[in-house]
Amino acid sequence: MRILVVNPNTTASMTATIADSARRVANSDTEITAVTSSMGPVSIEGYYDEAFAVPGLLMEIAKGEKGGADAAVIACFDDTGLDAARAFANIPVIGICEAAVASTAFIAQRFTIVTTMERSRLPIEHLVHRYGMAARARVRAADIPVLSLEDPDSNARDRLRNEIATALREDKAEAIVLGCAGMADLTADLRKEFGVPVVDGVAAAVKQAEALVTLGLSTAKRGAYASPVSKPYKGMLESFEPRKLGAP
């Protein structure tokens, strides 16, 4: 089985963190291919960044599917471009937010998602509502820039820990979901430190992808996720015309 994991921002060091998380949980016969988007923002913090991350994401999914990937994971907690990718691709496409909240719902009645910036909190709240978890999940922001998670001289990880402690105390959370793919390498340490389940969306998405491939299931191609209509695209987006990009 081959699973493509796409980091839709352009920071390769974050892709390495994501790839490590994916490979730690993948089955021995699962091949993980982790790629970094070739265009777009260096981090995704809010709706504007998200919009400009989608073209590069779709390019990587198109290349991955042509190369034989059996499923794809979008490794951004905003589930960046998820609907567009599902409409475009014939293979299953999993978003790490959806995978994380679905997995956590099996093990906790109340849980808190701790993300990075306040501007990222509201988009994630909208996703939580969309995925039917608004009554069970709260979203908090630790007010840390995404890339500061990779800076050993920043206090980002301490601020994350403080926000988790607050969530356990004030929200009565039974589990914590890490609301950024760049936090994936902290999962094991945070579980030990706080003594509660801590869920990494990258790992959860990889296991969901393996399950769908094993079950022989892929995205429905009628209704909302029907393949894109073939039509000309103009200007700088000409190469994203579905037929040229590789849509069936």
C-alpha positions as CSV (number, residue, x, y, z in Angstrom):
1,M,0.0,0.0,0.0
2,R,1.3,3.5,-0.9
3,I,0.1,6.5,1.0
4,L,1.0,10.0,-0.2
5,V,1.3,12.6,2.7
6,V,1.2,16.2,1.4
7,N,2.4,19.1,3.4
8,P,0.5,22.0,1.7
9,N,2.9,24.6,3.0
10,T,6.4,25.0,1.5
11,T,8.6,24.4,4.6
12,A,10.5,21.2,4.0
13,S,11.6,20.8,7.6
14,M,8.0,20.5,8.7
15,T,7.5,17.8,6.1
16,A,10.2,15.8,7.8
17,T,8.4,16.0,11.1
18,I,5.2,15.0,9.4
19,A,6.8,12.1,7.6
20,D,8.3,10.8,10.8
21,S,4.9,10.8,12.5
22,A,3.3,9.0,9.6
23,R,6.0,6.3,9.3
24,R,5.9,5.6,13.1
25,V,2.3,4.4,12.9
26,A,2.1,3.0,9.4
27,N,1.9,-0.8,8.8
28,S,5.1,-2.5,7.8
29,D,3.8,-3.0,4.3
30,T,2.7,0.6,3.9
31,E,5.0,2.9,2.0
32,I,4.8,6.5,3.1
33,T,5.8,9.2,0.5
34,A,5.9,12.6,2.1
35,V,6.1,15.7,-0.1
36,T,6.3,19.4,0.3
37,S,4.2,21.7,-1.8
38,S,6.3,23.5,-4.5
39,M,4.3,26.8,-4.3
40,G,2.5,28.8,-1.7
41,P,3.1,30.1,1.8
42,V,5.7,28.8,4.2
43,S,3.1,28.2,6.8
44,I,-0.7,28.2,6.8
45,E,-2.2,30.6,9.3
46,G,-5.7,31.7,8.3
47,Y,-8.0,31.8,5.3
48,Y,-5.7,33.9,3.0
49,D,-2.7,31.5,3.4
50,E,-5.1,28.5,2.9
51,A,-6.4,29.8,-0.4
52,F,-3.0,30.1,-1.9
53,A,-1.9,26.7,-0.6
54,V,-4.5,24.9,-2.6
55,P,-3.0,25.0,-6.1
56,G,0.3,23.5,-5.0
57,L,-1.5,20.9,-2.9
58,L,-3.6,19.8,-5.9
59,M,-0.5,19.5,-8.1
60,E,1.1,17.2,-5.5
61,I,-2.0,15.0,-5.3
62,A,-2.2,14.8,-9.1
63,K,1.4,13.7,-9.3
64,G,1.0,11.2,-6.4
65,E,-2.0,9.6,-7.9
66,K,-0.3,9.3,-11.3
67,G,2.7,7.7,-9.5
68,G,0.5,5.0,-8.0
69,A,-0.5,6.3,-4.6
70,D,-3.4,4.4,-3.1
71,A,-4.6,7.2,-0.8
72,A,-3.5,10.8,0.1
73,V,-3.3,12.7,3.4
74,I,-3.5,16.5,3.6
75,A,-1.2,17.4,6.5
76,C,-2.7,20.7,7.6
77,F,-5.1,20.9,10.4
78,D,-7.3,23.4,8.4
79,D,-8.0,20.5,6.1
80,T,-6.8,22.8,3.4
81,G,-8.3,22.1,0.0
82,L,-9.9,18.9,1.2
83,D,-13.1,19.2,-0.8
84,A,-11.3,20.2,-4.0
85,A,-8.9,17.3,-3.6
86,R,-11.7,14.8,-3.1
87,A,-13.5,16.1,-6.2
88,F,-10.3,15.9,-8.2
89,A,-8.7,12.6,-7.1
90,N,-10.0,9.1,-7.6
91,I,-8.1,7.8,-4.5
92,P,-9.3,8.5,-0.9
93,V,-8.1,11.8,0.5
94,I,-8.0,12.3,4.3
95,G,-7.8,15.6,6.1
96,I,-5.9,15.5,9.5
97,C,-8.6,17.5,11.4
98,E,-11.4,15.2,10.3
99,A,-9.3,12.1,11.1
100,A,-8.3,13.5,14.5
101,V,-11.7,14.4,15.7
102,A,-13.3,11.2,14.4
103,S,-10.6,9.1,16.2
104,T,-10.8,11.1,19.4
105,A,-14.6,10.6,19.5
106,F,-14.0,6.9,20.0
107,I,-12.1,7.5,23.2
108,A,-13.4,10.6,24.9
109,Q,-16.8,12.4,25.4
110,R,-15.2,15.8,25.8
111,F,-11.9,16.9,24.2
112,T,-10.0,20.1,23.4
113,I,-8.1,20.9,20.2
114,V,-5.1,23.1,20.9
115,T,-3.9,24.9,17.8
116,T,-1.4,27.7,17.1
117,M,-2.7,31.2,16.3
118,E,-6.1,32.8,17.2
119,R,-6.7,33.4,13.4
120,S,-6.5,29.6,13.0
121,R,-8.9,28.8,15.8
122,L,-12.0,30.1,14.1
123,P,-11.5,28.0,10.9
124,I,-11.0,24.9,13.0
125,E,-14.1,25.7,15.0
126,H,-16.0,25.8,11.7
127,L,-14.6,22.4,10.8
128,V,-15.5,20.9,14.2
129,H,-19.1,22.1,13.6
130,R,-19.1,20.6,10.1
131,Y,-17.8,17.3,11.4
132,G,-20.6,17.1,14.0
133,M,-18.4,17.5,17.1
134,A,-19.4,21.0,18.3
135,A,-21.1,19.7,21.4
136,R,-18.0,17.6,22.4
137,A,-15.0,19.6,21.3
138,R,-13.5,23.0,22.2
139,V,-10.8,24.8,20.3
140,R,-8.1,26.8,21.9
141,A,-5.2,28.8,20.5
142,A,-1.8,28.9,22.2
143,D,-0.9,32.1,20.2
144,I,2.3,30.7,18.7
145,P,3.3,31.1,15.1
146,V,3.5,27.7,13.3
147,L,7.2,28.0,12.4
148,S,8.1,28.8,16.0
149,L,7.5,25.2,16.9
150,E,10.7,24.4,15.0
151,D,12.7,27.1,16.8
152,P,14.5,25.7,19.9
153,D,15.0,29.3,21.2
154,S,11.3,30.1,21.2
155,N,8.9,29.5,24.1
156,A,6.3,28.0,21.7
157,R,6.4,24.5,23.2
158,D,6.0,25.9,26.8
159,R,3.0,28.0,25.7
160,L,1.5,24.9,24.1
161,R,2.0,23.0,27.3
162,N,0.4,25.8,29.3
163,E,-2.6,25.9,27.0
164,I,-3.1,22.1,27.4
165,A,-2.9,22.4,31.2
166,T,-5.6,25.1,31.0
167,A,-7.8,22.9,28.7
168,L,-7.6,20.0,31.2
169,R,-8.4,22.3,34.1
170,E,-11.1,24.6,32.6
171,D,-12.6,22.6,29.8
172,K,-12.6,19.3,31.8
173,A,-11.1,17.8,28.6
174,E,-10.7,14.1,28.7
175,A,-8.3,14.1,25.7
176,I,-6.2,16.6,23.8
177,V,-6.0,16.9,20.0
178,L,-2.9,18.7,18.6
179,G,-4.2,21.2,16.1
180,C,-1.2,21.6,13.9
181,A,0.8,19.0,11.8
182,G,4.0,20.7,13.1
183,M,3.2,19.5,16.6
184,A,3.3,15.8,15.6
185,D,6.7,15.1,17.2
186,L,5.5,16.2,20.6
187,T,2.7,13.6,20.9
188,A,4.5,10.9,23.0
189,D,6.0,13.4,25.4
190,L,2.7,15.2,26.0
191,R,0.9,11.9,26.7
192,K,3.5,11.1,29.4
193,E,3.5,14.6,30.9
194,F,-0.3,15.0,31.1
195,G,-1.5,11.4,31.5
196,V,-4.3,11.8,29.0
197,P,-4.7,10.7,25.4
198,V,-3.0,13.1,23.0
199,V,-4.0,12.7,19.4
200,D,-1.9,13.7,16.4
201,G,-3.9,14.2,13.3
202,V,-1.2,13.0,10.9
203,A,-1.0,9.6,12.6
204,A,-4.8,9.4,12.8
205,A,-5.1,10.2,9.1
206,V,-2.6,7.6,8.0
207,K,-4.5,4.9,9.9
208,Q,-7.8,6.0,8.4
209,A,-6.2,6.0,5.0
210,E,-5.0,2.4,5.5
211,A,-8.4,1.4,6.6
212,L,-10.1,2.8,3.5
213,V,-7.6,1.2,1.2
214,T,-7.9,-2.2,2.9
215,L,-11.7,-1.9,2.7
216,G,-11.5,-1.1,-1.0
217,L,-13.4,2.2,-0.5
218,S,-12.8,5.5,-2.2
219,T,-14.6,8.9,-2.6
220,A,-18.0,8.8,-4.1
221,K,-18.0,10.3,-7.6
222,R,-21.6,11.5,-7.8
223,G,-23.0,14.6,-6.2
224,A,-20.6,16.9,-4.2
225,Y,-17.4,15.0,-5.2
226,A,-18.2,14.4,-8.8
227,S,-15.2,14.9,-11.0
228,P,-14.6,18.5,-12.1
229,V,-16.3,19.7,-15.3
230,S,-13.8,20.0,-18.2
231,K,-13.6,23.7,-19.2
232,P,-10.9,26.2,-20.1
233,Y,-9.0,27.9,-17.3
234,K,-7.4,31.3,-18.1
235,G,-4.4,33.3,-17.2
236,M,-1.9,32.1,-14.5
237,L,-4.3,29.2,-13.7
238,E,-4.4,27.8,-17.2
239,S,-2.3,24.7,-16.2
240,F,-4.9,23.9,-13.5
241,E,-7.6,23.1,-16.0
242,P,-8.7,19.7,-14.8
243,R,-7.9,17.9,-18.0
244,K,-4.4,19.3,-18.0
245,L,-3.8,18.7,-14.3
246,G,-4.8,15.1,-14.7
247,A,-8.5,14.8,-13.6
248,P,-10.4,11.9,-15.2
